[in-house]
Amino acid sequence: MSAIVRPAAEATPEIAAVDLGSNSFHLMVARSNGSDIQVIDRLREPVRLASGLDANKRLQPDVALRALACLQRFGQRLRGIPPERVRAVGTNTMRKLRNSRDFHAAAEAALGHEIEIISGTEEARLVYGGVTHGMSADHARRLVVDIGGGSTELIIGRHSQPELMESVSLGCVVHTMRFFEDGEISPARFKRARLAARVELEFLERPYRRAGWDVAIGSSGTIRGIWRVITGRGWSREHITREGLEKTIELVLERKHIDQIDFTDLREDRRPVFVGGLAVLAGVFDTLGIEAMETSERALREGLIYDLLGRLSNHDVRDDAVKAMAARYAVDVRHASDLARTALKILDQTARAWSLDVRIARHFLQWAAQLHEVGLAITHNGYHKHSHYILRNSDLHGFSQTEQKLLAALVRLHRGRFALEVLDELPTIWVEPVKRMALILRLAYLLHRSRTPGLKPPVRVTANRRGYELAFTQKNWLESHPLTRADLEREAEVLAAAQLRLKLNG
C-alpha cells in the first residue's frame, strides 16, 4: 500500500469507525457536516474471519495473520486521529472466539486503537441507527435486516427508535460453510439451507409479524449484492422483490458450483459466500412474509459514527441506558447522586497519583454510583452480587461487552470483601484502573451509608501505590460520625486482606 498523504490542517476534525466483521473488515473516515456526516475515506478487506474458526472456536494462524495485516494497514490510515475520535468494534466471530486475549491484544496493537467486542443486540442497535439516521418520516415503522458474515440482525423501530432487536447466528460465511463447504450447489442443498434459516428465525416470527412495519430495508454487502444481481438483470427496478429473489435462486442453482457464480453485477470477493447469504435472505423473506425490500448503503459503520458524534457532543446513549435501568429497578436517585458527587471529588484528589484517565473514570464512577443498588430489587442480602449479575447479563445500549464487565466489576466491589477474583475476567490493562476506581467507590459508599440527603463529607484523600490515606478537613467531623469511623476501621482490615492499605488520620 502506498503512503497516504494527509492534509496538514482540516476545517473539521476526522472521526473514524472500524468494523471487524465476520466476513469483511471495514474502515470509514468521516467529518461532521451539520446534522449529517461527510465520508472522506473508506477501506474494506474480505478477511473472512468466520472461516478461520476451528471446531474449538479458535482462530487458525493463517487467518489471524491475514486479519492483523489488514489492521496494520487500517492503523496507518488512523494515525493522527485522536483515540477519542475513533471507535473500533468486533462482532459475531470476535464474540465467539475462545481464549481470545492474545489475538485481541495483537489486533489492538496492529490497529493502534482499542477494539470493543459488542453484543448482538448492541450491533443491531447500531445498524438500525446507521440505516435510519436522517430518514424522512414517510414510513413511521421500519424493519431493518442486516446479513453479515456470522450473524443476521433484525430490528423493528419507529422512526429513529428501535423497539424490537434480535441478532441471530446466521451469516453468509457460516451458512455457506455449513451447507456448501465443498462448493457444490444443488436444489436439495439449497432447500435445506433455506429451511435451516427459517428454523433459526422461527422464534421471532410471531412477535415481529404482530408488531408490523411500513417498510422493510436491507443493509450490508450480502443484501446489496443480491439487489445488484436482481436490478442488473432487470427483474426489479428498485427493490428486492420476492419474484426477483426466486429468480436469483434459480440462476444460482443453474451454476451448480460456487466457482461458476460469475455474475457481472456481483463483486468478485462476494461470490464465494453469495449462495449462503442468498439462502439466509430467502429464510428471512419466508419467515416474515416479506414481499419487497428496499436496500441501504448505510449499516454498522455509519451507526458507529453517529454514536461517536453523540458521545463527543455530550449526548451519550450510555447515559440514557443507565438512567433507564435505574428507573426500571427503582433506584434511589437522590442517594445515588450524592454518592456519585463524593466519588468524583475523591477521583479529583487521586487521579494523578493513580494514573487514572479522568474522562473515562468519571463516566464509570457515575454509572456505577447510579446502578450500584439495582440488586436491591432482588434482596438486600448480598445485593452487590445481584447487581453484578444484572449488569453482566442485561442489554445496556451503547456499552461494549468489556465496558459492561468493567461496570459490573465496580458495582460488585463497592462493598463487602474486596473480591480480587472478580478482576480476573477483565482485560489486563483494566485490572489496576478498576481496582483503583473500586477503592474510590467503596469509600464514597461508606461515607454515605447514613443516606443523609445532601451530605458532603469534608474528606481529603492522599493516594499512594498501596492504597490511600484519609483525613477530614472539618474538625471533629469523624468524632460526630461514629458509625462512619467504625466502618472505615473495618474497611482498613478488609483491604489489608487484599494487600491494600487504608490509613485513617484523625
C-alpha positions as CSV (number, residue, x, y, z in Angstrom):
1,M,0.0,0.0,0.0
2,S,1.4,3.4,-0.9
3,A,1.8,6.1,1.7
4,I,-1.2,8.1,2.4
5,V,-0.7,11.9,2.1
6,R,-3.0,13.7,4.5
7,P,-3.7,17.5,4.7
8,A,-1.8,19.5,7.2
9,A,-4.9,21.1,8.5
10,E,-8.6,20.3,8.4
11,A,-11.7,22.5,8.8
12,T,-13.4,19.8,10.8
13,P,-11.5,17.0,12.7
14,E,-11.8,13.5,11.3
15,I,-13.7,10.7,13.1
16,A,-13.4,7.1,12.2
17,A,-15.2,3.8,12.6
18,V,-13.7,0.3,12.3
19,D,-16.0,-2.7,11.9
20,L,-14.3,-6.1,12.4
21,G,-17.0,-8.2,10.8
22,S,-17.1,-12.0,10.3
23,N,-16.7,-11.6,6.5
24,S,-15.0,-8.2,5.9
25,F,-13.1,-5.6,7.9
26,H,-14.3,-2.0,7.2
27,L,-12.8,1.4,8.0
28,M,-14.7,4.6,7.4
29,V,-13.3,8.1,8.0
30,A,-15.7,11.0,8.0
31,R,-16.2,14.6,9.1
32,S,-19.3,16.0,10.8
33,N,-21.3,18.0,8.4
34,G,-24.0,19.7,10.4
35,S,-26.7,17.1,11.1
36,D,-25.1,14.5,8.9
37,I,-21.6,13.3,8.0
38,Q,-19.3,13.6,5.1
39,V,-17.5,10.4,4.3
40,I,-13.9,11.2,3.1
41,D,-12.4,7.7,3.0
42,R,-13.4,4.0,3.1
43,L,-11.3,0.9,3.2
44,R,-12.6,-2.7,3.0
45,E,-10.9,-6.0,3.0
46,P,-12.5,-9.5,2.8
47,V,-10.7,-11.1,5.8
48,R,-13.3,-13.9,6.2
49,L,-12.7,-14.2,9.9
50,A,-15.5,-16.6,10.4
51,S,-14.0,-19.1,8.0
52,G,-10.9,-19.3,10.3
53,L,-12.7,-20.7,13.4
54,D,-12.0,-24.3,14.0
55,A,-14.2,-26.7,15.9
56,N,-13.0,-25.4,19.2
57,K,-13.7,-21.8,18.3
58,R,-10.0,-21.0,18.0
59,L,-8.7,-18.8,15.2
60,Q,-6.4,-20.5,12.6
61,P,-3.0,-18.9,12.4
62,D,-3.2,-18.0,8.7
63,V,-6.5,-16.2,9.2
64,A,-5.2,-14.4,12.3
65,L,-2.2,-13.2,10.3
66,R,-4.4,-12.0,7.5
67,A,-6.6,-10.1,9.9
68,L,-3.6,-8.5,11.7
69,A,-2.0,-7.4,8.4
70,C,-5.3,-5.7,7.4
71,L,-5.5,-3.9,10.8
72,Q,-1.9,-2.7,10.3
73,R,-3.0,-1.1,7.1
74,F,-6.0,0.4,8.7
75,G,-3.8,1.6,11.5
76,Q,-1.7,3.6,9.1
77,R,-4.8,5.5,7.9
78,L,-5.8,6.2,11.5
79,R,-2.5,7.7,12.6
80,G,-3.0,11.2,13.8
81,I,-6.7,10.8,14.7
82,P,-7.1,11.1,18.5
83,P,-8.3,7.9,20.2
84,E,-11.5,9.5,21.5
85,R,-12.5,10.1,17.8
86,V,-12.1,6.5,16.8
87,R,-14.4,3.6,17.6
88,A,-13.5,0.1,16.6
89,V,-15.8,-2.9,17.3
90,G,-15.7,-6.7,16.8
91,T,-18.9,-8.5,16.1
92,N,-20.1,-12.1,15.8
93,T,-16.8,-14.0,15.3
94,M,-14.9,-11.9,17.8
95,R,-17.7,-12.7,20.3
96,K,-17.3,-16.4,19.6
97,L,-13.5,-16.6,19.9
98,R,-12.2,-18.8,22.8
99,N,-9.1,-17.7,24.6
100,S,-9.2,-14.5,22.5
101,R,-7.0,-12.4,24.7
102,D,-3.8,-12.9,22.7
103,F,-5.4,-12.2,19.4
104,H,-7.4,-9.3,20.8
105,A,-4.2,-7.7,22.2
106,A,-2.3,-8.2,18.9
107,A,-5.3,-6.8,17.0
108,E,-5.3,-3.6,19.2
109,A,-1.5,-3.2,18.8
110,A,-1.8,-3.6,15.0
111,L,-4.7,-1.1,14.7
112,G,-3.3,1.3,17.3
113,H,-6.7,1.7,19.0
114,E,-8.9,-0.1,21.5
115,I,-11.2,-2.7,20.0
116,E,-14.6,-3.2,21.7
117,I,-16.4,-6.5,21.4
118,I,-20.1,-5.7,21.2
119,S,-23.2,-7.9,21.8
120,G,-25.6,-8.9,19.1
121,T,-28.2,-6.5,20.5
122,E,-25.8,-3.6,20.5
123,E,-24.8,-4.5,16.9
124,A,-28.5,-4.4,16.0
125,R,-29.0,-1.0,17.7
126,L,-26.0,0.5,15.8
127,V,-27.1,-1.0,12.5
128,Y,-30.6,0.5,12.9
129,G,-29.1,3.9,13.8
130,G,-26.9,3.8,10.8
131,V,-29.6,2.9,8.4
132,T,-32.4,5.2,9.6
133,H,-30.4,8.3,10.6
134,G,-31.8,11.3,8.7
135,M,-34.6,9.4,7.0
136,S,-37.9,11.1,6.4
137,A,-40.9,10.4,8.5
138,D,-42.8,9.0,5.5
139,H,-42.6,5.5,6.9
140,A,-43.2,5.5,10.7
141,R,-42.3,1.9,11.4
142,R,-39.3,0.2,9.8
143,L,-38.0,-3.3,9.6
144,V,-34.2,-3.3,9.1
145,V,-32.4,-6.5,8.2
146,D,-28.6,-6.8,8.1
147,I,-26.9,-10.1,7.0
148,G,-23.3,-10.2,7.9
149,G,-20.7,-13.0,7.7
150,G,-21.6,-14.6,11.0
151,S,-24.9,-13.1,12.2
152,T,-28.1,-11.5,11.0
153,E,-29.6,-8.5,12.8
154,L,-33.4,-7.8,12.6
155,I,-34.8,-4.7,14.1
156,I,-38.2,-3.1,14.1
157,G,-38.4,0.6,15.2
158,R,-40.5,3.7,15.0
159,H,-38.6,6.5,13.2
160,S,-35.2,6.5,14.8
161,Q,-36.0,4.5,17.9
162,P,-35.5,0.7,17.8
163,E,-38.2,-1.3,19.6
164,L,-37.5,-5.0,18.8
165,M,-33.9,-6.1,18.2
166,E,-32.6,-9.6,17.6
167,S,-29.2,-10.9,16.5
168,V,-29.4,-14.5,15.1
169,S,-26.4,-16.8,14.3
170,L,-27.0,-16.8,10.6
171,G,-24.5,-15.3,8.2
172,C,-23.3,-15.6,4.6
173,V,-19.9,-17.1,5.6
174,V,-21.1,-19.6,8.2
175,H,-24.1,-20.7,6.2
176,T,-22.0,-21.2,3.1
177,M,-19.5,-23.3,5.1
178,R,-22.3,-25.3,6.7
179,F,-24.2,-26.3,3.5
180,F,-21.9,-25.6,0.6
181,E,-18.4,-26.2,2.0
182,D,-17.3,-28.3,-1.0
183,G,-18.7,-25.7,-3.4
184,E,-21.4,-28.0,-4.8
185,I,-24.8,-26.4,-5.3
186,S,-28.0,-28.4,-5.7
187,P,-31.7,-27.8,-5.3
188,A,-31.8,-30.2,-2.3
189,R,-28.9,-28.5,-0.6
190,F,-30.3,-25.0,-1.1
191,K,-33.7,-26.2,0.2
192,R,-32.0,-27.5,3.4
193,A,-30.1,-24.2,3.8
194,R,-33.2,-22.1,3.3
195,L,-35.2,-24.2,5.7
196,A,-32.4,-24.1,8.3
197,A,-32.5,-20.3,8.2
198,R,-36.2,-20.3,8.7
199,V,-35.9,-22.7,11.7
200,E,-33.3,-20.3,13.3
201,L,-35.7,-17.4,12.8
202,E,-38.9,-19.1,13.9
203,F,-38.8,-17.7,17.4
204,L,-39.2,-14.2,16.2
205,E,-41.9,-14.8,13.6
206,R,-44.9,-14.1,15.8
207,P,-43.7,-11.0,17.7
208,Y,-42.3,-9.4,14.6
209,R,-45.3,-10.0,12.5
210,R,-47.5,-8.8,15.3
211,A,-45.5,-5.6,15.6
212,G,-45.6,-5.0,11.9
213,W,-43.8,-2.4,9.8
214,D,-44.4,0.0,7.0
215,V,-41.2,-0.6,5.0
216,A,-38.5,-3.3,5.1
217,I,-34.9,-2.2,4.5
218,G,-31.9,-4.4,3.9
219,S,-28.3,-3.4,4.5
220,S,-24.8,-4.9,4.3
221,G,-22.9,-6.4,1.4
222,T,-24.9,-9.6,1.2
223,I,-28.2,-7.9,0.6
224,R,-26.8,-5.2,-1.6
225,G,-25.1,-7.9,-3.7
226,I,-28.4,-9.7,-4.2
227,W,-30.1,-6.4,-5.0
228,R,-27.4,-5.7,-7.7
229,V,-28.0,-9.0,-9.3
230,I,-31.8,-8.5,-9.4
231,T,-31.7,-5.0,-10.7
232,G,-28.9,-5.8,-13.1
233,R,-31.0,-8.5,-14.7
234,G,-34.0,-6.2,-15.0
235,W,-36.1,-8.3,-12.6
236,S,-36.9,-5.2,-10.5
237,R,-36.2,-1.5,-10.9
238,E,-35.5,-0.6,-7.3
239,H,-36.3,-3.2,-4.7
240,I,-35.6,-6.8,-3.8
241,T,-38.9,-8.4,-4.7
242,R,-39.9,-11.9,-3.9
243,E,-40.2,-12.7,-7.6
244,G,-36.7,-11.3,-8.1
245,L,-35.3,-13.3,-5.2
246,E,-36.7,-16.6,-6.5
247,K,-35.3,-15.8,-10.0
248,T,-31.9,-15.2,-8.4
249,I,-32.1,-18.6,-6.6
250,E,-32.9,-20.3,-9.9
251,L,-29.9,-18.5,-11.5
252,V,-27.6,-19.7,-8.8
253,L,-28.9,-23.3,-9.0
254,E,-28.1,-23.3,-12.7
255,R,-24.4,-22.7,-11.8
256,K,-24.2,-26.0,-9.8
257,H,-20.9,-24.9,-8.2
258,I,-19.7,-21.8,-6.3
259,D,-16.8,-21.4,-8.7
260,Q,-19.3,-20.8,-11.5
261,I,-21.0,-17.9,-9.8
262,D,-19.7,-15.2,-12.2
263,F,-22.5,-12.6,-12.3
264,T,-21.1,-9.4,-13.6
265,D,-23.2,-7.3,-11.2
266,L,-21.7,-9.1,-8.2
267,R,-18.3,-8.1,-6.8
268,E,-15.8,-10.9,-7.2
269,D,-14.9,-11.2,-3.5
270,R,-18.6,-11.5,-2.7
271,R,-19.1,-14.6,-4.9
272,P,-17.7,-17.3,-2.7
273,V,-20.3,-16.6,0.1
274,F,-23.2,-15.5,-2.1
275,V,-25.1,-18.7,-2.0
276,G,-25.2,-18.9,1.8
277,G,-26.3,-15.3,2.1
278,L,-29.0,-15.9,-0.5
279,A,-30.4,-18.8,1.5
280,V,-30.4,-16.7,4.6
281,L,-32.3,-13.8,2.9
282,A,-34.8,-16.3,1.5
283,G,-35.4,-17.6,5.0
284,V,-36.0,-14.1,6.2
285,F,-38.5,-13.4,3.5
286,D,-40.2,-16.7,4.2
287,T,-40.4,-16.2,8.0
288,L,-41.6,-12.6,8.0
289,G,-43.7,-12.8,4.8
290,I,-41.8,-10.0,3.1
291,E,-42.8,-9.2,-0.5
292,A,-40.4,-6.3,-1.2
293,M,-37.4,-4.9,0.5
294,E,-35.6,-1.6,-0.1
295,T,-31.8,-1.5,0.4
296,S,-29.5,0.9,2.1
297,E,-25.8,1.6,1.7
298,R,-25.6,2.5,5.3
299,A,-25.0,0.0,8.1
300,L,-22.9,-0.6,11.2
301,R,-20.1,1.8,10.3
302,E,-22.5,4.7,10.0
303,G,-24.2,3.8,13.2
304,L,-20.8,3.8,15.0
305,I,-20.0,7.3,13.5
306,Y,-23.3,8.7,14.6
307,D,-23.0,7.1,18.1
308,L,-19.5,8.5,18.4
309,L,-20.6,12.0,17.4
310,G,-23.3,11.7,20.2
311,R,-20.6,10.9,22.7
312,L,-18.4,13.8,21.6
313,S,-21.3,16.2,21.8
314,N,-22.3,15.1,25.4
315,H,-25.3,13.1,24.2
316,D,-24.0,9.6,25.1
317,V,-26.6,6.9,24.7
318,R,-24.9,5.0,27.5
319,D,-26.2,7.7,29.9
320,D,-29.7,7.1,28.7
321,A,-29.3,3.3,29.1
322,V,-28.1,3.8,32.7
323,K,-31.0,6.1,33.6
324,A,-33.4,3.7,32.1
325,M,-32.0,0.8,34.1
326,A,-32.1,2.9,37.3
327,A,-35.7,3.7,36.7
328,R,-36.5,0.0,35.9
329,Y,-35.1,-1.1,39.2
330,A,-36.4,1.8,41.3
331,V,-33.0,3.1,42.3
332,D,-32.9,5.8,45.0
333,V,-31.8,8.5,42.6
334,R,-31.0,11.2,45.2
335,H,-28.8,8.8,47.2
336,A,-27.0,7.7,44.0
337,S,-26.4,11.3,43.1
338,D,-24.9,12.1,46.5
339,L,-22.6,9.0,46.3
340,A,-21.5,10.0,42.7
341,R,-20.7,13.5,43.8
342,T,-18.4,12.3,46.5
343,A,-16.8,9.7,44.3
344,L,-15.9,12.3,41.7
345,K,-14.5,14.5,44.4
346,I,-12.2,11.7,45.6
347,L,-11.3,11.0,42.0
348,D,-10.1,14.6,41.5
349,Q,-7.8,14.1,44.6
350,T,-6.4,10.7,43.5
351,A,-6.4,10.5,39.7
352,R,-2.9,11.8,39.1
353,A,-1.3,9.6,41.8
354,W,-3.1,6.5,40.5
355,S,-2.6,7.4,36.8
356,L,-6.4,7.3,36.1
357,D,-7.8,8.7,32.9
358,V,-10.2,11.2,34.4
359,R,-12.6,11.3,31.5
360,I,-13.1,7.6,31.5
361,A,-13.1,7.2,35.3
362,R,-15.7,9.9,35.7
363,H,-18.1,8.1,33.4
364,F,-17.7,4.7,35.1
365,L,-17.9,6.0,38.6
366,Q,-21.0,8.0,37.8
367,W,-22.6,5.0,36.2
368,A,-21.6,2.6,39.0
369,A,-23.0,5.0,41.6
370,Q,-26.3,5.2,39.7
371,L,-26.6,1.4,39.4
372,H,-24.8,0.0,42.5
373,E,-28.2,-0.8,44.2
374,V,-30.1,-2.4,41.3
375,G,-29.7,-5.7,43.1
376,L,-31.9,-4.5,46.0
377,A,-34.8,-5.3,43.7
378,I,-34.0,-9.0,44.5
379,T,-32.9,-8.8,48.2
380,H,-30.7,-6.8,50.5
381,N,-28.5,-9.7,51.5
382,G,-25.6,-9.7,49.1
383,Y,-27.3,-7.2,46.8
384,H,-24.0,-6.2,45.3
385,K,-23.6,-9.7,43.9
386,H,-27.1,-9.5,42.4
387,S,-26.3,-6.0,41.0
388,H,-23.1,-7.6,39.4
389,Y,-25.2,-10.3,37.8
390,I,-27.8,-7.9,36.4
391,L,-25.2,-5.6,34.9
392,R,-23.3,-8.5,33.3
393,N,-26.3,-10.0,31.7
394,S,-28.6,-7.1,30.7
395,D,-28.6,-5.4,27.4
396,L,-27.2,-1.9,28.1
397,H,-27.4,0.1,24.9
398,G,-24.2,1.7,23.9
399,F,-22.0,-0.4,26.1
400,S,-19.5,-2.9,24.7
401,Q,-19.1,-6.3,26.4
402,T,-15.9,-5.1,28.0
403,E,-17.5,-1.9,29.3
404,Q,-20.3,-3.9,30.9
405,K,-17.7,-6.2,32.6
406,L,-15.9,-3.1,33.9
407,L,-19.1,-1.6,35.2
408,A,-20.3,-4.8,36.8
409,A,-16.9,-5.4,38.5
410,L,-17.0,-1.9,40.0
411,V,-20.5,-2.5,41.4
412,R,-19.5,-5.9,42.7
413,L,-16.6,-4.5,44.6
414,H,-18.3,-1.5,46.1
415,R,-18.9,-3.3,49.4
416,G,-18.1,-6.5,51.3
417,R,-14.9,-8.5,50.7
418,F,-12.6,-7.0,48.1
419,A,-13.0,-10.0,45.8
420,L,-9.9,-9.8,43.6
421,E,-11.1,-12.8,41.6
422,V,-13.8,-10.5,40.0
423,L,-10.9,-8.8,38.2
424,D,-9.7,-12.0,36.5
425,E,-12.2,-11.7,33.7
426,L,-11.2,-8.2,32.8
427,P,-8.6,-7.3,30.1
428,T,-5.2,-7.0,31.8
429,I,-4.9,-3.3,31.1
430,W,-8.1,-2.6,33.0
431,V,-7.2,-4.5,36.2
432,E,-5.4,-1.8,38.0
433,P,-7.6,1.1,36.9
434,V,-10.7,-0.8,38.0
435,K,-9.1,-1.7,41.3
436,R,-8.4,2.0,42.0
437,M,-11.9,3.1,40.9
438,A,-13.4,0.4,43.2
439,L,-11.4,1.9,46.1
440,I,-12.9,5.3,45.3
441,L,-16.5,3.9,45.1
442,R,-16.1,1.9,48.3
443,L,-15.0,4.9,50.2
444,A,-17.9,7.0,48.8
445,Y,-20.3,4.2,49.7
446,L,-19.1,4.1,53.3
447,L,-19.2,7.9,53.7
448,H,-22.9,7.9,52.6
449,R,-24.0,4.8,54.4
450,S,-26.3,7.0,56.6
451,R,-28.1,8.1,53.4
452,T,-28.4,11.6,54.7
453,P,-29.7,13.7,51.8
454,G,-27.2,16.3,50.5
455,L,-24.3,15.1,52.8
456,K,-20.9,16.5,51.7
457,P,-18.2,14.7,53.7
458,P,-15.2,17.0,54.2
459,V,-12.8,14.3,53.0
460,R,-9.2,14.6,51.9
461,V,-7.7,11.6,50.3
462,T,-4.0,11.1,49.5
463,A,-3.3,8.2,47.2
464,N,-0.2,6.0,47.1
465,R,0.9,2.8,45.5
466,R,-0.6,0.5,48.1
467,G,-3.8,2.4,48.8
468,Y,-4.6,5.8,50.3
469,E,-4.6,7.9,53.5
470,L,-7.7,9.5,54.7
471,A,-8.3,12.8,56.6
472,F,-11.1,15.2,57.2
473,T,-10.8,18.9,56.8
474,Q,-13.6,19.7,59.3
475,K,-12.5,19.4,62.9
476,N,-14.2,16.7,64.9
477,W,-16.2,15.6,61.9
478,L,-15.3,12.0,62.3
479,E,-16.0,12.1,66.1
480,S,-19.5,13.2,65.3
481,H,-20.0,10.3,62.9
482,P,-19.1,7.2,65.0
483,L,-20.7,4.8,62.6
484,T,-18.5,6.1,59.7
485,R,-15.4,5.8,61.9
486,A,-16.3,2.2,62.7
487,D,-16.9,1.4,59.0
488,L,-13.6,3.0,58.0
489,E,-11.7,1.0,60.6
490,R,-13.4,-2.2,59.4
491,E,-12.6,-1.2,55.8
492,A,-8.9,-1.0,56.7
493,E,-9.0,-4.6,57.8
494,V,-10.9,-5.7,54.7
495,L,-8.4,-4.0,52.4
496,A,-5.4,-5.4,54.3
497,A,-6.6,-8.9,53.4
498,A,-6.4,-7.9,49.7
499,Q,-2.9,-6.4,50.2
500,L,-4.2,-2.9,50.1
501,R,-3.9,-0.1,52.7
502,L,-6.2,2.4,54.2
503,K,-4.6,4.8,56.7
504,L,-7.0,6.8,58.8
505,N,-5.7,10.1,60.1
506,G,-7.6,11.9,62.9
